[in-house]
Amino acid sequence: MLDHGAPENAVSDPIGYLRHRMRHSAAHVMADAVLQWFPEAKVAIGPPTADGFYYDFQVERPFTPEDLEQIEALMIDTIKADAPFVREELSRDGARSMFLEQPFKQEIIDDLPDETTLSIYRHGEFTDLCQGPHVGRTGEIAAVKLLHTAGAYWRGDENRPMLQRIYGTAFESQEELDAHLERLAEAERRDHRTLGRQLNLFTVHEEIGPGLIVWHPKGGVMRSIIEDYWRDIHYRKGYSIVYSPHIGRARLWQTSGHLDFYRESMYAPMEIDDQEYFLKPMNCPFHIQIYRSALRSYRELPMRIAELGTVYRYERSGVLHGLMRVRGFTQDDAHIFCLPDQVANEVGDVLDLTFEIMAAFGFDEYDIMLSTRPDKYVGDPDIWEHATESLREALVSRGLDYDIDDGGGAFYGPKIDIKITDALGRAWQCTTVQFDFNLPDRFDLTFQDDQGNRSRPYMVHRAILGSLERFFGVLVEHYAGAFPLWLAPVQAVVIPIADRHVEYAQQVAAQLQDAGFRADVDDRSERMNLKIRQAQLQKTPYMLVVGDREAEAGAAAVRTRDDGDLGALPMDEVVERLVGELDGTPVASRRRRR
């Protein structure tokens, strides 16, 4: 295993650095244990990660849960032995001889630059190709746990051997490990793939294809609510909403550069009228064509074009993951064409819009990164500097904390990336504000300035939710499927106690529907308690139970998902309560327009 290096924050975060070294060491101890249990195993690589470590192996059969138990027990024995980690340097030929029976190590050695200093680390009888860093002794690995296994292609190449990967984690104390395992268990309970099926929101079908999402009625309702809110707020902020085709001619993607630089993520062309067409991987070229459809004056700028545009990108089957990694998804894309002196205000407005939208969905913690010019770039350095300072000015003027990724911008422009933090403290990349100095040149974008001359506009890519599918998955896990009233696909279910109460239950549901709420009647011939239980499993915000007394009084016995039994309330009060709960939410203004 080669050096995966000290984290960049090794000095500023000594605890993180210690954890990094401990997990790196734990990966070695795990490889040692695997070779004790599977002597013929071929070892590949095993780096520390943000949450633990893994190691890849080629073995005759997949690992079983019983194997993991045995491997973990062997690891504990090695940790208790408190063996020292010893580093040695050796020649390339010496390394080849040492790992003669390990083909993956041989390949790593052959691929290393000639000037690389090769080193190994030993503990006990185990030796691995590695540059560190490690803890001093195996006994410093305080608390370790093996988690699960997965298949992984060698070097991520589907044409190379499929290896078996074991994931594990290590912490400084058993208490920290236990807390981490509880977070993992909670994350599993919130898994959007499981909840998506349980709540009947979406599915993925092998007959349709992996990575392609089918939205069910309840998921469709929620998506419509999100999209309606998105459109409303964008109209209010001065955006023009457009629609573009799902395919475009090859020459469009040639001009944009996608066929040269993005071809591996695009699907095979289709032939129409002897011309090649491609499914669109991005919406940018279509918005540029809208801009180019007329000679633009400086008086028309800024021009803000937005679209909920579905794009198609090839992802390897092994990385597809529910809604989080798909092959067809909808971006809340926007492109802003503006003058140089408008840039700072436009970027600032995007930030304000981002925080307003994210707050509406319950997110108020952010990690912000400003990425600057890389070594290889297009465009004038002075324009890069102006654009970067515009981004910085927008952040500073709002008192926002941010980190700098020096040289981390795309080759075509600097950017701001914003990650939101969910209920489990996990960060999710959603918003990006990205300058582009490449496409305006490729498409020769111009406007007529106040002197009557042709000038090049600034172009800003912008997505707030990012992928709508991915954002929806984040929402599911953030709320564990218990969505706030304004987002819930069914806001209230009316439960008749007996068949004779169905007619009144339908009247109650109609009253709620007339008030603008999404209400259903559970008129199945089942026991009332079973219906209540089903509504709770579906995480319905309100359950209204009706029987003889409620029908006579024009009332309903109200139970809520969060507060339990509220007793019998007149229907006017029930409606008033629901209306009050919607105050301040994105649908409140839409309700007022009804």
Secondary structure as GFF3:
##gff-version 3
##sequence-region A 1 594
A	DSSP	alpha_helix	14	37	.	.	.	ID=ss1
A	DSSP	beta_strand	42	43	.	.	.	ID=ss2
A	DSSP	beta_strand	53	58	.	.	.	ID=ss3
A	DSSP	alpha_helix	65	81	.	.	.	ID=ss4
A	DSSP	beta_strand	86	90	.	.	.	ID=ss5
A	DSSP	alpha_helix	92	98	.	.	.	ID=ss6
A	DSSP	alpha_helix	103	111	.	.	.	ID=ss7
A	DSSP	beta_strand	118	123	.	.	.	ID=ss8
A	DSSP	beta_strand	126	129	.	.	.	ID=ss9
A	DSSP	three_ten_helix	138	140	.	.	.	ID=ss10
A	DSSP	beta_strand	143	153	.	.	.	ID=ss11
A	DSSP	three_ten_helix	154	156	.	.	.	ID=ss12
A	DSSP	beta_strand	162	171	.	.	.	ID=ss13
A	DSSP	alpha_helix	174	189	.	.	.	ID=ss14
A	DSSP	alpha_helix	192	198	.	.	.	ID=ss15
A	DSSP	beta_strand	202	204	.	.	.	ID=ss16
A	DSSP	beta_strand	213	215	.	.	.	ID=ss17
A	DSSP	alpha_helix	217	236	.	.	.	ID=ss18
A	DSSP	beta_strand	240	241	.	.	.	ID=ss19
A	DSSP	beta_strand	247	249	.	.	.	ID=ss20
A	DSSP	alpha_helix	250	256	.	.	.	ID=ss21
A	DSSP	alpha_helix	258	261	.	.	.	ID=ss22
A	DSSP	three_ten_helix	263	265	.	.	.	ID=ss23
A	DSSP	beta_strand	270	272	.	.	.	ID=ss24
A	DSSP	beta_strand	275	279	.	.	.	ID=ss25
A	DSSP	alpha_helix	284	292	.	.	.	ID=ss26
A	DSSP	three_ten_helix	298	300	.	.	.	ID=ss27
A	DSSP	beta_strand	303	312	.	.	.	ID=ss28
A	DSSP	three_ten_helix	317	319	.	.	.	ID=ss29
A	DSSP	beta_strand	328	338	.	.	.	ID=ss30
A	DSSP	three_ten_helix	340	342	.	.	.	ID=ss31
A	DSSP	alpha_helix	343	360	.	.	.	ID=ss32
A	DSSP	beta_strand	366	371	.	.	.	ID=ss33
A	DSSP	alpha_helix	381	397	.	.	.	ID=ss34
A	DSSP	beta_strand	403	405	.	.	.	ID=ss35
A	DSSP	beta_strand	415	421	.	.	.	ID=ss36
A	DSSP	beta_strand	427	435	.	.	.	ID=ss37
A	DSSP	alpha_helix	439	442	.	.	.	ID=ss38
A	DSSP	beta_strand	447	448	.	.	.	ID=ss39
A	DSSP	beta_strand	454	455	.	.	.	ID=ss40
A	DSSP	beta_strand	458	467	.	.	.	ID=ss41
A	DSSP	alpha_helix	468	479	.	.	.	ID=ss42
A	DSSP	beta_strand	492	496	.	.	.	ID=ss43
A	DSSP	three_ten_helix	499	501	.	.	.	ID=ss44
A	DSSP	alpha_helix	502	514	.	.	.	ID=ss45
A	DSSP	beta_strand	519	521	.	.	.	ID=ss46
A	DSSP	alpha_helix	528	537	.	.	.	ID=ss47
A	DSSP	beta_strand	542	546	.	.	.	ID=ss48
A	DSSP	alpha_helix	548	553	.	.	.	ID=ss49
A	DSSP	beta_strand	555	560	.	.	.	ID=ss50
A	DSSP	beta_strand	564	570	.	.	.	ID=ss51
A	DSSP	alpha_helix	571	582	.	.	.	ID=ss52
A	DSSP	alpha_helix	588	592	.	.	.	ID=ss53
###
